[in-house]
Structure formats: C-alpha cells, structure tokens
Amino acid sequence: MENYNSLVSKQRQFFHTGKTRDIDFRISALRRLREAIISNERKIIDALKTDLNKSEFEAYSTEIGFVLAEIRFTLRHLKRWVKPQRVKTPLTHLGSSSYIYPEPYGVALIISPWNYPFQLMIAPLIGAIAAGNCAVLKPSEFAPQTSAVLEQLVTGLYPEEYIAVVQGGVETSQALLREKFDKIFFTGSVSVGKIVMEAAARNLTPVTLELGGKCPCIVHEDANIKVAAKRIAWGKFINAGQTCIAPDYVYLHREIREEFLCELCRAIRSLCGESPLNNPDYTRIISQKHFDRLRAFLSEGEILIGGESDRERLVIEPTVLTGITWADSIMRDEIFGPILPVLDYSDISEVIEGIHNHPHPLALYLFTESSSIRKKVLNDISFGGGCINDTIYHITSPYLPFGGVGSSGIGKYHGKSSFDAFSHKKSVLKQTSRFDIPLRYPNTKNGLKMIKFFLR
Ligand code: NAD
C-alpha cells in the first residue's frame, strides 16, 4: 500500500525550520514559478493539446495567462497581506491593542481535476506559497501529459521537502488522504469532495472544496439578445463545455424564444465554424466514459443545432437541445460537455422555484436590462458567484473571491482569497501591565453592577 508518511514528515520538519515563513523566500519561490511557466510555455501548450486537444488560444488564456496574472497580482500585494493587521479594541479593554496575524497552516495537500489541469493546480499552489506553506500536489491522472510537465516544472524548482508532486490515481489520493495535513485544498466533483471532507474530518483538517453542479443561465425577455447569445455560446463551448462554471442550461423567456435561439445558432457557427468536428482546434471529451455518458443525452428533447459526434476522436458537436424539462435525465446532474439544454419560462418565479428545488449552483448567469429582475434574482437565489449579462468572466477578476456554496463548495480563492485560504488568522490582544482594571475580578466592589453596565 502506498504510504506518504515520510514525505509529509519531511515537509513538516522543513516547515518548522521557518524558511517558508520568510517573505523573501516566498517572493523568490513565486518569481521562479513565473519564470519557469514562461520558459515552459511551449511544453505546457503541447501537453494540453495532447491531453484535451486544447487550442493554443485557450491553453494560453485559460491556463497559462490566468496563473501568470495571479502570480503578478500576488507579488504586487504580498508584502501588505503578510503584515499583522491592527483592528479596533473595545473600550472595556482599556490599555490593550488588537492584531490579526496571518500565519501559514503548515503542510498543505492540493488535489486537482483534469479539465483545466495546469491552472487548477498552479492557482492554489500560488496561494499555498504566498501564505508560507509546504505543499504536496496530486494532479489528475486523466491529463497525464500536463501532469508530467507539472511535475517536471515543480521538481526543477523546489526541493521535495518544500513542494512535492505525487502522481497517481484514486488509490494515490486515498493514500494521501490517510495522512495528517494541515490544510486540504480539493477541486473536483461533489461526490469525491464528500470523501475528501470525511478524510479531513478525521484529523480536523480545514478544507477548501471547489466542487461543481448545474449552473443556470437565465435569459430574460428584456435581455440584449445578440450579446447574450454570443457570451453564452462562448461560455458554454469553451473547453467543449468541460468547465465547472460553464452555463449548464439556459432558462429562456418564452417572449424571446425564437429570436434568441436563432442568434444562439449564429453565435455557435461563428465561434466553432460550420463543421466543428473538423475544426482542428476543437477540444475533445476527456474519456470514452464521459463521451458515452454525454452522447446518451442527445436523444432527449429536440436537437436545434449540432448533435453529431465522433467516438474515435472523442468529439461532440456544440449541441443545443430544446423542449427540455426538469424530468429529463440531462437535468439530473452537471452536464460537463458541449450540450446545452434550453428550458422555457414565462415568469421569473418559475425560474426561482426551479433552481430552489436543486442544489446551490456554483455559478449563475442572468441576462436582463431590468434592475428589479436583477435584484430579485440576486436576493432570492444563493449561488457561489456569477455574472449579470455575461458568463465565466467573474472568475478572471482577482478582486472577486471564487468558490461555491452548499454542495457546490466550501471556501474561496483567487487574488487575496488564495492567500487567505492557506492562512490561519491568529488573533492577538496585547495588554498593558502598567495598570490592571479590576472589572473582571469577582471580588471587586460593585463588580457585577459594572459588568452589567458594560456587557449589555
Ligand atoms: P474528480 O472528483 O473525479 O477527481 C478530482 C481528483 O480527485 C483527481 O485528482 C482524482 O484522482 C481524485 N479522486 C478521484 N476519486 C477519488 C476518490 N474516490 N478518493 C480520493 N480522491 C479521488 O473530478 P474530475 O472528474 O477530475 O473533474 C470534474 C469535476 O470537477 C466536475 O464535477 C467539475 O465541476 C469539478 N470542477 C470544479 C471546479 C471548481 O473550481 N469549482 C473546477 C474544475 C472542475
């Protein structure tokens, strides 16, 4: 049986030397990471092409460029983030001052999925390094080329007692989860998220769980139809729909049904070409299992556009299905592929009720020009994050914490939130010893009276 006890002990020992806490050490680690990513750009792009047939454009914009921007942002702000933060002190604590010290948890475990195999490993790693942790990285076994490049890159940069890469499948993950880590950061499916949290609970290890689910995309009757169609087609079919925050389905207002569907078809053709299966840059489905699961959905509702597939090359055309209801099996779980079902509605209350009957979405998108509809949806529906009049774009802002709620996840990251995800906030009260207010002592004259006055 695989055993990672000695690796974790080695990292914990290294952590206790205090080296990783040093701010210059962290900055240097991040700078070297950035340089290595830049000099290995070609290798990363080629690996993503082999694993998923990702185009260079997508590989750069959604994986490489994304993490370079995160590193740049972190380097720009890190010196400020690591400083103890002075906060207010109540009057009752006269003579004292209060501080919050961010400190690294220690040894972190990061487990990532295959759909953005580079970005989803490096982005949390940036947070782990910035916060001063050691880390064990377990990339996805389903993107083997990218995982190999990741390992090569990371082992070339850092000693194993600081950052280590462990390759392997489910058994490897399970073996790692038997160890005691100080923080676990997991990105993947809801079902595995539960396994991870159970394992973490045995050691009371804090977790960040970046999970999935069905992300609704509402197109209201007053939406800018052309813009909505373009942005939804882009958000859905990027990475062939294998994006945790891709619009899973469209809730479409009946008044604009024909016009929107017509624009959507136009947008898809313009984005993916007349014959997407022959487009050399069209991302493939990760495995036969997922291909077969997705293809089974093509018999539901009516195909408006697409519907063709090639099992040999694991590609499925961008497909829109109309006449879908919650009773169809495509509406049961996250689709995670290039198939977009469309549900119709007449009143926004139907949409809210439909979403309330299902787990909290990781993302929600609303296309409308009406502030009352916007307010209603934002007020009535709980979801991880999202956009008004756009899709996906909220994930690209370092100022917006990214993560789910309910079964779509626990915790947030990106920008400062990545630093926070890997930091414990140590609250410290610095008290004076020059005088001693007697309030707390039960033998003080009128002590209870005074306590009652202050603690109302
Ligand atoms: P997955 O949950 O199957 O696997 C993720 C990781 O967990 C892999 O490294 C895998 O080796 C490991 N793993 C698998 N089974 C395990 C088990 N029984 N015990 C311990 N570890 C195990 O997910 P996936 O198929 O790689 O990725 C797709 C899922 O990830 C989708 O549900 C998607 O929504 C979600 N996702 C979420 C985000 C986000 O940021 N919230 C981003 C990308 C993907």
Boltz pocket constraint, residues with backbone or C-beta under 6 A from the ligand:
constraints:
  - pocket:
      binder: B
      contacts: [[A, 111], [A, 112], [A, 113], [A, 114], [A, 115], [A, 116], [A, 120], [A, 138], [A, 139], [A, 140], [A, 141], [A, 168], [A, 169], [A, 170], [A, 173], [A, 174], [A, 177], [A, 187], [A, 188], [A, 189], [A, 190], [A, 192], [A, 193], [A, 195], [A, 209], [A, 210], [A, 211], [A, 212], [A, 213], [A, 243], [A, 244], [A, 334], [A, 336], [A, 362], [A, 404], [A, 408], [A, 409]]
      max_distance: 6.0
